[in-house]
Amino acid sequence: MDIFPISLKLQQQPCLIVGGGRIAYRKALLLSKAGAIIHVVAPEIDAALLELVKTSQGRYVQSIFNSEINLRDYRLVIAATDDPATNKAVFEACEADKILVNSVDDIPHCRFMVPAIIDRSPLIISVASNGTSPVLSRQIRTQLESTIPHGMGRLAAFSGKWRHAVKAKIVNPDERRIFWEDLYASRLKEQVFNNNMQEADRLIEQALMEWSTPKGEVYLVGAGPGDPELLTLKALRLMQQADVVIYDRLVSEPILNLCRRDAEKIYVGKERSNHSVPQDGINALLVDYAKQGKRVCRLKGGDPFIFGRGGEEIQELYEAGVAFQVVPGITAASGCSAYAGIPLTHRDYAQSVRFLTGHLKEGSPELPWHELVYEHQTLVLYMGLVGLEKICARLIEHGQRADMPVALISKGTTPEQKVVVGTLADIASKVAEHHIRAPTLTIIGEVVKLREQLQWQG
């Protein structure tokens, strides 16, 4: 994080602007909305800016910036002149006195940035880019403006009015957060948006009267193959409200970063011959945390019901009497094949597709070989990299063509995606040559030939 976002309370606080033109006026307008007392130092001043100064009960000093100005009188300073040397001098003087300073469009001489702002007072949303792209920040602000109802400000004010009453009734901060989240998901929000405050007051009074300690619940969430934009809306919502996140090795860091920031995060990843937490231990964690009243997100790469052992985990929850939800995710077969430009089915090449696990058992893959050798079928192998050479050999032994196309997709849908194409006869030899590492998905079938035309990423 290049900058640390804060929200300053500037009501009745003196702030200095050096410069008297239109840029200075735009900054003064923001300060005036925040209730600041605006002082301006400049040889000349725009009439509209002077009016803002007077309205805020500030003062205008007709002068160039000089060392006689006592910067310690101000909460913050903005250098808004068209003279780089003056802006630099303002910055250096503020640095010496440890005063927050912003030099407009001059990143090296800024101690704070003025973000693009969405005003739903008392709710304020800001978008900042560390000064690198203010136009992009404004575009994002415009996009957000259309998605955030104006009633959100009224809802924030309503929440503030009831905050102390809720805190007195619900002492535990985790339970209090759940109360507010449930309330915002109820019909109360629409009542506030519609300014029906009497009904909103009745609803929150009723909710407080009926409040009881919440029961724990487990969300079994599929995180997809790696690209965070492939998450479902429901997955993202539950990830944001979970108290505990128990995640595996295939959950990418960008996806993990979308979980609630203050949630407890527990890694239970599994690699070949290295299980950080055995499956029984994972099951026990889910049950234990849920019985503590926690909302637990079991975050699994891909889809939890496709080679994810999700069924085993919710069986354990069912037997323990723990409530649960299951949120499907885009499985690696769909996500990785799409990002590699390989359709799993195609009218001319494959009328069926089979998902298989390539895990070795006692050194050899156990698969129904006689069912897999079929010309117009696509085979998708999960976790088949270690046993790839044996799998290819067994398919050839059972009658599959040695020149049947094969694709390896490593870290599919992520920026590190790598795709290697070969045949049953030679694909295993390309693993070391191209430094292919797990997680890797294997696709076998004529559809692999279409990648040459259809690839669009990686």
Salt bridges, closest charged atoms under 4 A:
ASP46 OD2 - ARG22 NH1 3.08
GLU95 OE1 - ARG111 NH2 2.67
ASP97 OD1 - ARG72 NE 3.39
ASP106 OD2 - HIS109 ND1 2.78
GLU145 OE1 - ARG120 NH2 2.87
ASP174 OD1 - ARG177 NH2 3.93
ASP174 OD2 - LYS294 NZ 3.72
GLU181 OE2 - ARG177 NH1 3.52
GLU181 OE1 - ARG295 NH2 2.36
GLU199 OE2 - ARG187 NH1 3.14
GLU199 OE2 - ARG202 NH2 2.74
ASP201 OD1 - LYS161 NZ 2.95
ASP243 OD1 - ARG177 NH2 2.16
ASP243 OD1 - ARG260 NH1 3.33
ASP243 OD2 - ARG295 NE 3.95
ASP262 OD1 - ARG260 NE 2.56
GLU312 OE1 - ARG309 NH2 2.95
GLU313 OE1 - ARG298 NE 3.21
GLU313 OE2 - LYS300 NZ 3.22
GLU371 OE1 - ARG354 NH1 3.05
GLU371 OE2 - HIS370 NE2 3.75
GLU375 OE2 - ARG401 NH2 2.98
GLU397 OE1 - ARG394 NE 3.60
ASP403 OD1 - ARG401 NH1 2.50
GLU433 OE2 - HIS434 NE2 3.76
GLU446 OE2 - ARG401 NH2 2.14
GLU446 OE1 - LYS449 NZ 2.81
